[in-house]
């Protein structure tokens, strides 16, 4: 089994660009300034919930569609 990186979005498997999962010296991450609807977390596989950050693209797509 391949190791899942914290830098991967659990919805699209692309980079989530979350500096919280990278070098903390990068400063405040984009995700700290965003509002994540509770329902978006229902789309995250249970084994990845609270382990991987959702990317901005998936967040924006979800907000548009819901």
N, CA, C and O atoms as a Maestro MAE file, in Angstrom:
{
 s_m_m2io_version
 :::
 2.0.0
}

f_m_ct {
 s_m_title
 :::
 protein
 m_atom[264] {
  # First column is atom index #
  i_m_mmod_type
  r_m_x_coord
  r_m_y_coord
  r_m_z_coord
  i_m_residue_number
  s_m_chain_name
  s_m_pdb_residue_name
  s_m_pdb_atom_name
  i_m_atomic_number
  :::
  1 25 0.844 -1.176 0.000 1 A "UNK " " N  " 7
  2 3 0.000 0.000 0.000 1 A "UNK " " CA " 6
  3 2 0.892 1.243 0.000 1 A "UNK " " C  " 6
  4 15 1.877 1.314 0.734 1 A "UNK " " O  " 8
  5 25 0.534 2.209 -0.827 2 A "UNK " " N  " 7
  6 3 1.327 3.439 -0.893 2 A "UNK " " CA " 6
  7 2 0.938 4.369 0.251 2 A "UNK " " C  " 6
  8 15 -0.215 4.400 0.680 2 A "UNK " " O  " 8
  9 25 1.900 5.111 0.728 3 A "UNK " " N  " 7
  10 3 1.677 6.058 1.816 3 A "UNK " " CA " 6
  11 2 0.971 7.301 1.278 3 A "UNK " " C  " 6
  12 15 1.371 7.854 0.254 3 A "UNK " " O  " 8
  13 25 -0.066 7.729 1.964 4 A "UNK " " N  " 7
  14 3 -0.800 8.936 1.583 4 A "UNK " " CA " 6
  15 2 -0.088 10.124 2.211 4 A "UNK " " C  " 6
  16 15 0.159 10.146 3.417 4 A "UNK " " O  " 8
  17 25 0.236 11.097 1.395 5 A "UNK " " N  " 7
  18 3 0.905 12.294 1.892 5 A "UNK " " CA " 6
  19 2 -0.123 13.280 2.422 5 A "UNK " " C  " 6
  20 15 -1.229 13.377 1.890 5 A "UNK " " O  " 8
  21 25 0.239 14.006 3.463 6 A "UNK " " N  " 7
  22 3 -0.644 15.025 4.028 6 A "UNK " " CA " 6
  23 2 -0.894 16.157 3.054 6 A "UNK " " C  " 6
  24 15 -1.786 16.976 3.271 6 A "UNK " " O  " 8
  25 25 -0.124 16.214 1.994 7 A "UNK " " N  " 7
  26 3 -0.233 17.301 1.023 7 A "UNK " " CA " 6
  27 2 -1.216 16.983 -0.100 7 A "UNK " " C  " 6
  28 15 -1.312 17.738 -1.067 7 A "UNK " " O  " 8
  29 25 -1.943 15.878 0.016 8 A "UNK " " N  " 7
  30 3 -2.856 15.437 -1.024 8 A "UNK " " CA " 6
  31 2 -4.302 15.661 -0.602 8 A "UNK " " C  " 6
  32 15 -4.687 15.319 0.516 8 A "UNK " " O  " 8
  33 25 -5.088 16.225 -1.481 9 A "UNK " " N  " 7
  34 3 -6.515 16.421 -1.216 9 A "UNK " " CA " 6
  35 2 -7.206 15.054 -1.241 9 A "UNK " " C  " 6
  36 15 -6.991 14.283 -2.176 9 A "UNK " " O  " 8
  37 25 -8.030 14.736 -0.238 10 A "UNK " " N  " 7
  38 3 -8.694 13.443 -0.213 10 A "UNK " " CA " 6
  39 2 -9.828 13.308 -1.232 10 A "UNK " " C  " 6
  40 15 -10.351 12.213 -1.443 10 A "UNK " " O  " 8
  41 25 -10.205 14.421 -1.861 11 A "UNK " " N  " 7
  42 3 -11.292 14.377 -2.837 11 A "UNK " " CA " 6
  43 2 -10.801 14.241 -4.274 11 A "UNK " " C  " 6
  44 15 -11.411 13.526 -5.070 11 A "UNK " " O  " 8
  45 25 -9.708 14.916 -4.616 12 A "UNK " " N  " 7
  46 3 -9.235 14.894 -6.001 12 A "UNK " " CA " 6
  47 2 -7.831 14.293 -6.151 12 A "UNK " " C  " 6
  48 15 -7.361 14.073 -7.267 12 A "UNK " " O  " 8
  49 25 -7.170 14.032 -5.026 13 A "UNK " " N  " 7
  50 3 -5.814 13.467 -5.001 13 A "UNK " " CA " 6
  51 2 -4.752 14.385 -5.588 13 A "UNK " " C  " 6
  52 15 -3.655 13.935 -5.917 13 A "UNK " " O  " 8
  53 25 -5.070 15.666 -5.721 14 A "UNK " " N  " 7
  54 3 -4.087 16.656 -6.161 14 A "UNK " " CA " 6
  55 2 -3.502 17.331 -4.925 14 A "UNK " " C  " 6
  56 15 -3.950 17.076 -3.807 14 A "UNK " " O  " 8
  57 25 -2.517 18.179 -5.118 15 A "UNK " " N  " 7
  58 3 -1.926 18.905 -3.995 15 A "UNK " " CA " 6
  59 2 -2.967 19.800 -3.342 15 A "UNK " " C  " 6
  60 15 -3.728 20.480 -4.030 15 A "UNK " " O  " 8
  61 25 -3.000 19.801 -2.009 16 A "UNK " " N  " 7
  62 3 -3.949 20.674 -1.315 16 A "UNK " " CA " 6
  63 2 -3.337 22.039 -1.000 16 A "UNK " " C  " 6
  64 15 -4.031 22.937 -0.523 16 A "UNK " " O  " 8
  65 25 -2.040 22.193 -1.267 17 A "UNK " " N  " 7
  66 3 -1.327 23.458 -1.021 17 A "UNK " " CA " 6
  67 2 -1.549 23.983 0.393 17 A "UNK " " C  " 6
  68 15 -1.634 25.192 0.609 17 A "UNK " " O  " 8
  69 25 -1.639 23.086 1.331 18 A "UNK " " N  " 7
  70 3 -1.847 23.471 2.727 18 A "UNK " " CA " 6
  71 2 -0.498 23.558 3.418 18 A "UNK " " C  " 6
  72 15 0.208 22.557 3.539 18 A "UNK " " O  " 8
  73 25 -0.142 24.745 3.868 19 A "UNK " " N  " 7
  74 3 1.148 24.893 4.545 19 A "UNK " " CA " 6
  75 2 1.087 24.341 5.963 19 A "UNK " " C  " 6
  76 15 2.128 24.190 6.603 19 A "UNK " " O  " 8
  77 25 -0.110 24.035 6.473 20 A "UNK " " N  " 7
  78 3 -0.210 23.403 7.788 20 A "UNK " " CA " 6
  79 2 0.347 21.983 7.754 20 A "UNK " " C  " 6
  80 15 0.818 21.473 8.770 20 A "UNK " " O  " 8
  81 25 0.292 21.349 6.588 21 A "UNK " " N  " 7
  82 3 0.831 20.002 6.470 21 A "UNK " " CA " 6
  83 2 2.279 20.019 5.987 21 A "UNK " " C  " 6
  84 15 2.918 18.975 5.859 21 A "UNK " " O  " 8
  85 25 2.782 21.220 5.723 22 A "UNK " " N  " 7
  86 3 4.163 21.371 5.266 22 A "UNK " " CA " 6
  87 2 4.966 22.101 6.329 22 A "UNK " " C  " 6
  88 15 4.849 21.806 7.518 22 A "UNK " " O  " 8
  89 25 5.754 23.023 5.911 23 A "UNK " " N  " 7
  90 3 6.612 23.799 6.795 23 A "UNK " " CA " 6
  91 2 5.800 24.900 7.476 23 A "UNK " " C  " 6
  92 15 5.299 25.804 6.807 23 A "UNK " " O  " 8
  93 25 5.671 24.831 8.774 24 A "UNK " " N  " 7
  94 3 4.877 25.821 9.524 24 A "UNK " " CA " 6
  95 2 5.432 27.238 9.388 24 A "UNK " " C  " 6
  96 15 4.714 28.206 9.636 24 A "UNK " " O  " 8
  97 25 6.700 27.370 8.996 25 A "UNK " " N  " 7
  98 3 7.289 28.701 8.860 25 A "UNK " " CA " 6
  99 2 6.748 29.452 7.646 25 A "UNK " " C  " 6
  100 15 7.061 30.626 7.450 25 A "UNK " " O  " 8
  101 25 5.934 28.775 6.830 26 A "UNK " " N  " 7
  102 3 5.355 29.436 5.660 26 A "UNK " " CA " 6
  103 2 4.290 30.455 6.055 26 A "UNK " " C  " 6
  104 15 3.868 31.267 5.233 26 A "UNK " " O  " 8
  105 25 3.866 30.411 7.293 27 A "UNK " " N  " 7
  106 3 2.872 31.379 7.765 27 A "UNK " " CA " 6
  107 2 1.482 30.791 7.821 27 A "UNK " " C  " 6
  108 15 1.307 29.574 7.870 27 A "UNK " " O  " 8
  109 25 0.502 31.662 7.812 28 A "UNK " " N  " 7
  110 3 -0.888 31.232 7.893 28 A "UNK " " CA " 6
  111 2 -1.321 30.681 6.540 28 A "UNK " " C  " 6
  112 15 -1.102 31.307 5.503 28 A "UNK " " O  " 8
  113 25 -1.921 29.536 6.563 29 A "UNK " " N  " 7
  114 3 -2.342 28.865 5.331 29 A "UNK " " CA " 6
  115 2 -3.663 29.445 4.816 29 A "UNK " " C  " 6
  116 15 -4.442 30.025 5.572 29 A "UNK " " O  " 8
  117 25 -3.893 29.274 3.518 30 A "UNK " " N  " 7
  118 3 -5.133 29.733 2.899 30 A "UNK " " CA " 6
  119 2 -6.346 29.100 3.600 30 A "UNK " " C  " 6
  120 15 -7.397 29.730 3.712 30 A "UNK " " O  " 8
  121 25 -6.198 27.870 4.065 31 A "UNK " " N  " 7
  122 3 -7.349 27.169 4.641 31 A "UNK " " CA " 6
  123 2 -7.782 27.746 5.987 31 A "UNK " " C  " 6
  124 15 -8.923 27.547 6.405 31 A "UNK " " O  " 8
  125 25 -6.892 28.451 6.663 32 A "UNK " " N  " 7
  126 3 -7.259 29.070 7.939 32 A "UNK " " CA " 6
  127 2 -8.226 30.231 7.748 32 A "UNK " " C  " 6
  128 15 -8.938 30.614 8.676 32 A "UNK " " O  " 8
  129 25 -8.249 30.784 6.553 33 A "UNK " " N  " 7
  130 3 -9.107 31.935 6.252 33 A "UNK " " CA " 6
  131 2 -10.412 31.529 5.581 33 A "UNK " " C  " 6
  132 15 -11.229 32.388 5.250 33 A "UNK " " O  " 8
  133 25 -10.618 30.229 5.375 34 A "UNK " " N  " 7
  134 3 -11.790 29.729 4.652 34 A "UNK " " CA " 6
  135 2 -12.829 29.138 5.593 34 A "UNK " " C  " 6
  136 15 -12.530 28.753 6.724 34 A "UNK " " O  " 8
  137 25 -14.038 29.078 5.100 35 A "UNK " " N  " 7
  138 3 -15.125 28.404 5.791 35 A "UNK " " CA " 6
  139 2 -15.421 27.111 5.035 35 A "UNK " " C  " 6
  140 15 -15.700 27.133 3.836 35 A "UNK " " O  " 8
  141 25 -15.357 25.988 5.743 36 A "UNK " " N  " 7
  142 3 -15.608 24.689 5.139 36 A "UNK " " CA " 6
  143 2 -16.985 24.210 5.589 36 A "UNK " " C  " 6
  144 15 -17.190 23.951 6.775 36 A "UNK " " O  " 8
  145 25 -17.945 24.087 4.641 37 A "UNK " " N  " 7
  146 3 -19.265 23.576 5.016 37 A "UNK " " CA " 6
  147 2 -19.137 22.176 5.615 37 A "UNK " " C  " 6
  148 15 -18.377 21.348 5.112 37 A "UNK " " O  " 8
  149 25 -19.860 21.924 6.658 38 A "UNK " " N  " 7
  150 3 -19.799 20.620 7.333 38 A "UNK " " CA " 6
  151 2 -20.046 19.470 6.357 38 A "UNK " " C  " 6
  152 15 -19.436 18.408 6.483 38 A "UNK " " O  " 8
  153 25 -20.934 19.674 5.390 39 A "UNK " " N  " 7
  154 3 -21.316 18.619 4.451 39 A "UNK " " CA " 6
  155 2 -20.167 18.159 3.559 39 A "UNK " " C  " 6
  156 15 -20.178 17.025 3.080 39 A "UNK " " O  " 8
  157 25 -19.173 19.022 3.327 40 A "UNK " " N  " 7
  158 3 -18.066 18.635 2.458 40 A "UNK " " CA " 6
  159 2 -17.277 17.469 3.069 40 A "UNK " " C  " 6
  160 15 -16.697 16.658 2.347 40 A "UNK " " O  " 8
  161 25 -17.263 17.396 4.384 41 A "UNK " " N  " 7
  162 3 -16.510 16.336 5.049 41 A "UNK " " CA " 6
  163 2 -17.173 14.969 4.880 41 A "UNK " " C  " 6
  164 15 -16.532 13.938 5.086 41 A "UNK " " O  " 8
  165 25 -18.455 14.957 4.506 42 A "UNK " " N  " 7
  166 3 -19.144 13.692 4.215 42 A "UNK " " CA " 6
  167 2 -18.586 13.036 2.959 42 A "UNK " " C  " 6
  168 15 -18.775 11.836 2.758 42 A "UNK " " O  " 8
  169 25 -17.902 13.801 2.110 43 A "UNK " " N  " 7
  170 3 -17.340 13.281 0.874 43 A "UNK " " CA " 6
  171 2 -15.935 12.698 1.068 43 A "UNK " " C  " 6
  172 15 -15.413 12.029 0.176 43 A "UNK " " O  " 8
  173 25 -15.335 12.946 2.211 44 A "UNK " " N  " 7
  174 3 -13.984 12.461 2.496 44 A "UNK " " CA " 6
  175 2 -14.075 11.012 2.974 44 A "UNK " " C  " 6
  176 15 -14.862 10.708 3.870 44 A "UNK " " O  " 8
  177 25 -13.278 10.117 2.387 45 A "UNK " " N  " 7
  178 3 -13.272 8.731 2.853 45 A "UNK " " CA " 6
  179 2 -12.970 8.689 4.360 45 A "UNK " " C  " 6
  180 15 -12.093 9.412 4.832 45 A "UNK " " O  " 8
  181 25 -13.678 7.858 5.106 46 A "UNK " " N  " 7
  182 3 -13.527 7.821 6.573 46 A "UNK " " CA " 6
  183 2 -12.085 7.644 7.055 46 A "UNK " " C  " 6
  184 15 -11.702 8.220 8.072 46 A "UNK " " O  " 8
  185 25 -11.294 6.862 6.344 47 A "UNK " " N  " 7
  186 3 -9.916 6.633 6.781 47 A "UNK " " CA " 6
  187 2 -9.010 7.840 6.550 47 A "UNK " " C  " 6
  188 15 -7.877 7.866 7.029 47 A "UNK " " O  " 8
  189 25 -9.508 8.843 5.814 48 A "UNK " " N  " 7
  190 3 -8.715 10.042 5.543 48 A "UNK " " CA " 6
  191 2 -9.262 11.273 6.262 48 A "UNK " " C  " 6
  192 15 -8.643 12.337 6.228 48 A "UNK " " O  " 8
  193 25 -10.394 11.137 6.898 49 A "UNK " " N  " 7
  194 3 -11.033 12.247 7.603 49 A "UNK " " CA " 6
  195 2 -10.154 12.728 8.751 49 A "UNK " " C  " 6
  196 15 -9.682 11.933 9.564 49 A "UNK " " O  " 8
  197 25 -9.942 14.036 8.805 50 A "UNK " " N  " 7
  198 3 -9.101 14.696 9.815 50 A "UNK " " CA " 6
  199 2 -7.617 14.364 9.671 50 A "UNK " " C  " 6
  200 15 -6.822 14.635 10.571 50 A "UNK " " O  " 8
  201 25 -7.251 13.778 8.534 51 A "UNK " " N  " 7
  202 3 -5.850 13.472 8.273 51 A "UNK " " CA " 6
  203 2 -5.320 14.230 7.059 51 A "UNK " " C  " 6
  204 15 -4.127 14.519 6.969 51 A "UNK " " O  " 8
  205 25 -6.219 14.551 6.125 52 A "UNK " " N  " 7
  206 3 -5.834 15.246 4.893 52 A "UNK " " CA " 6
  207 2 -6.688 16.492 4.713 52 A "UNK " " C  " 6
  208 15 -7.878 16.490 5.028 52 A "UNK " " O  " 8
  209 25 -6.078 17.552 4.207 53 A "UNK " " N  " 7
  210 3 -6.794 18.802 3.953 53 A "UNK " " CA " 6
  211 2 -7.415 18.796 2.562 53 A "UNK " " C  " 6
  212 15 -6.820 18.306 1.602 53 A "UNK " " O  " 8
  213 25 -8.601 19.342 2.474 54 A "UNK " " N  " 7
  214 3 -9.293 19.497 1.198 54 A "UNK " " CA " 6
  215 2 -8.693 20.699 0.479 54 A "UNK " " C  " 6
  216 15 -8.434 21.729 1.100 54 A "UNK " " O  " 8
  217 25 -8.470 20.571 -0.828 55 A "UNK " " N  " 7
  218 3 -7.853 21.660 -1.588 55 A "UNK " " CA " 6
  219 2 -8.861 22.775 -1.876 55 A "UNK " " C  " 6
  220 15 -10.073 22.583 -1.775 55 A "UNK " " O  " 8
  221 25 -8.334 23.926 -2.231 56 A "UNK " " N  " 7
  222 3 -9.159 25.107 -2.510 56 A "UNK " " CA " 6
  223 2 -10.083 24.862 -3.707 56 A "UNK " " C  " 6
  224 15 -11.230 25.309 -3.702 56 A "UNK " " O  " 8
  225 25 -9.598 24.161 -4.722 57 A "UNK " " N  " 7
  226 3 -10.426 23.881 -5.903 57 A "UNK " " CA " 6
  227 2 -11.646 23.047 -5.544 57 A "UNK " " C  " 6
  228 15 -12.756 23.343 -5.988 57 A "UNK " " O  " 8
  229 25 -11.446 22.004 -4.742 58 A "UNK " " N  " 7
  230 3 -12.571 21.163 -4.334 58 A "UNK " " CA " 6
  231 2 -13.526 21.933 -3.429 58 A "UNK " " C  " 6
  232 15 -14.741 21.760 -3.521 58 A "UNK " " O  " 8
  233 25 -12.991 22.775 -2.564 59 A "UNK " " N  " 7
  234 3 -13.831 23.590 -1.699 59 A "UNK " " CA " 6
  235 2 -14.686 24.540 -2.527 59 A "UNK " " C  " 6
  236 15 -15.894 24.639 -2.307 59 A "UNK " " O  " 8
  237 25 -14.074 25.234 -3.471 60 A "UNK " " N  " 7
  238 3 -14.825 26.170 -4.320 60 A "UNK " " CA " 6
  239 2 -15.868 25.446 -5.156 60 A "UNK " " C  " 6
  240 15 -16.994 25.923 -5.295 60 A "UNK " " O  " 8
  241 25 -15.502 24.296 -5.712 61 A "UNK " " N  " 7
  242 3 -16.443 23.508 -6.514 61 A "UNK " " CA " 6
  243 2 -17.629 23.087 -5.661 61 A "UNK " " C  " 6
  244 15 -18.773 23.183 -6.105 61 A "UNK " " O  " 8
  245 25 -17.376 22.628 -4.459 62 A "UNK " " N  " 7
  246 3 -18.441 22.197 -3.557 62 A "UNK " " CA " 6
  247 2 -19.375 23.369 -3.248 62 A "UNK " " C  " 6
  248 15 -20.596 23.210 -3.275 62 A "UNK " " O  " 8
  249 25 -18.817 24.528 -2.958 63 A "UNK " " N  " 7
  250 3 -19.634 25.705 -2.620 63 A "UNK " " CA " 6
  251 2 -20.513 26.122 -3.792 63 A "UNK " " C  " 6
  252 15 -21.651 26.545 -3.589 63 A "UNK " " O  " 8
  253 25 -20.009 26.010 -4.995 64 A "UNK " " N  " 7
  254 3 -20.787 26.381 -6.184 64 A "UNK " " CA " 6
  255 2 -21.932 25.387 -6.404 64 A "UNK " " C  " 6
  256 15 -23.050 25.776 -6.741 64 A "UNK " " O  " 8
  257 25 -21.636 24.105 -6.209 65 A "UNK " " N  " 7
  258 3 -22.620 23.060 -6.490 65 A "UNK " " CA " 6
  259 2 -23.660 22.893 -5.400 65 A "UNK " " C  " 6
  260 15 -24.699 22.275 -5.631 65 A "UNK " " O  " 8
  261 25 -23.399 23.436 -4.204 66 A "UNK " " N  " 7
  262 3 -24.335 23.224 -3.098 66 A "UNK " " CA " 6
  263 2 -24.881 24.513 -2.602 66 A "UNK " " C  " 6
  264 15 -25.686 24.525 -1.670 66 A "UNK " " O  " 8
  :::
 }
 m_bond[263] {
  # First column is bond index #
  i_m_from
  i_m_to
  i_m_order
  :::
  1 1 2 1
  2 2 3 1
  3 3 4 2
  4 3 5 1
  5 5 6 1
  6 6 7 1
  7 7 8 2
  8 7 9 1
  9 9 10 1
  10 10 11 1
  11 11 12 2
  12 11 13 1
  13 13 14 1
  14 14 15 1
  15 15 16 2
  16 15 17 1
  17 17 18 1
  18 18 19 1
  19 19 20 2
  20 19 21 1
  21 21 22 1
  22 22 23 1
  23 23 24 2
  24 23 25 1
  25 25 26 1
  26 26 27 1
  27 27 28 2
  28 27 29 1
  29 29 30 1
  30 30 31 1
  31 31 32 2
  32 31 33 1
  33 33 34 1
  34 34 35 1
  35 35 36 2
  36 35 37 1
  37 37 38 1
  38 38 39 1
  39 39 40 2
  40 39 41 1
  41 41 42 1
  42 42 43 1
  43 43 44 2
  44 43 45 1
  45 45 46 1
  46 46 47 1
  47 47 48 2
  48 47 49 1
  49 49 50 1
  50 50 51 1
  51 51 52 2
  52 51 53 1
  53 53 54 1
  54 54 55 1
  55 55 56 2
  56 55 57 1
  57 57 58 1
  58 58 59 1
  59 59 60 2
  60 59 61 1
  61 61 62 1
  62 62 63 1
  63 63 64 2
  64 63 65 1
  65 65 66 1
  66 66 67 1
  67 67 68 2
  68 67 69 1
  69 69 70 1
  70 70 71 1
  71 71 72 2
  72 71 73 1
  73 73 74 1
  74 74 75 1
  75 75 76 2
  76 75 77 1
  77 77 78 1
  78 78 79 1
  79 79 80 2
  80 79 81 1
  81 81 82 1
  82 82 83 1
  83 83 84 2
  84 83 85 1
  85 85 86 1
  86 86 87 1
  87 87 88 2
  88 87 89 1
  89 89 90 1
  90 90 91 1
  91 91 92 2
  92 91 93 1
  93 93 94 1
  94 94 95 1
  95 95 96 2
  96 95 97 1
  97 97 98 1
  98 98 99 1
  99 99 100 2
  100 99 101 1
  101 101 102 1
  102 102 103 1
  103 103 104 2
  104 103 105 1
  105 105 106 1
  106 106 107 1
  107 107 108 2
  108 107 109 1
  109 109 110 1
  110 110 111 1
  111 111 112 2
  112 111 113 1
  113 113 114 1
  114 114 115 1
  115 115 116 2
  116 115 117 1
  117 117 118 1
  118 118 119 1
  119 119 120 2
  120 119 121 1
  121 121 122 1
  122 122 123 1
  123 123 124 2
  124 123 125 1
  125 125 126 1
  126 126 127 1
  127 127 128 2
  128 127 129 1
  129 129 130 1
  130 130 131 1
  131 131 132 2
  132 131 133 1
  133 133 134 1
  134 134 135 1
  135 135 136 2
  136 135 137 1
  137 137 138 1
  138 138 139 1
  139 139 140 2
  140 139 141 1
  141 141 142 1
  142 142 143 1
  143 143 144 2
  144 143 145 1
  145 145 146 1
  146 146 147 1
  147 147 148 2
  148 147 149 1
  149 149 150 1
  150 150 151 1
  151 151 152 2
  152 151 153 1
  153 153 154 1
  154 154 155 1
  155 155 156 2
  156 155 157 1
  157 157 158 1
  158 158 159 1
  159 159 160 2
  160 159 161 1
  161 161 162 1
  162 162 163 1
  163 163 164 2
  164 163 165 1
  165 165 166 1
  166 166 167 1
  167 167 168 2
  168 167 169 1
  169 169 170 1
  170 170 171 1
  171 171 172 2
  172 171 173 1
  173 173 174 1
  174 174 175 1
  175 175 176 2
  176 175 177 1
  177 177 178 1
  178 178 179 1
  179 179 180 2
  180 179 181 1
  181 181 182 1
  182 182 183 1
  183 183 184 2
  184 183 185 1
  185 185 186 1
  186 186 187 1
  187 187 188 2
  188 187 189 1
  189 189 190 1
  190 190 191 1
  191 191 192 2
  192 191 193 1
  193 193 194 1
  194 194 195 1
  195 195 196 2
  196 195 197 1
  197 197 198 1
  198 198 199 1
  199 199 200 2
  200 199 201 1
  201 201 202 1
  202 202 203 1
  203 203 204 2
  204 203 205 1
  205 205 206 1
  206 206 207 1
  207 207 208 2
  208 207 209 1
  209 209 210 1
  210 210 211 1
  211 211 212 2
  212 211 213 1
  213 213 214 1
  214 214 215 1
  215 215 216 2
  216 215 217 1
  217 217 218 1
  218 218 219 1
  219 219 220 2
  220 219 221 1
  221 221 222 1
  222 222 223 1
  223 223 224 2
  224 223 225 1
  225 225 226 1
  226 226 227 1
  227 227 228 2
  228 227 229 1
  229 229 230 1
  230 230 231 1
  231 231 232 2
  232 231 233 1
  233 233 234 1
  234 234 235 1
  235 235 236 2
  236 235 237 1
  237 237 238 1
  238 238 239 1
  239 239 240 2
  240 239 241 1
  241 241 242 1
  242 242 243 1
  243 243 244 2
  244 243 245 1
  245 245 246 1
  246 246 247 1
  247 247 248 2
  248 247 249 1
  249 249 250 1
  250 250 251 1
  251 251 252 2
  252 251 253 1
  253 253 254 1
  254 254 255 1
  255 255 256 2
  256 255 257 1
  257 257 258 1
  258 258 259 1
  259 259 260 2
  260 259 261 1
  261 261 262 1
  262 262 263 1
  263 263 264 2
  :::
 }
}
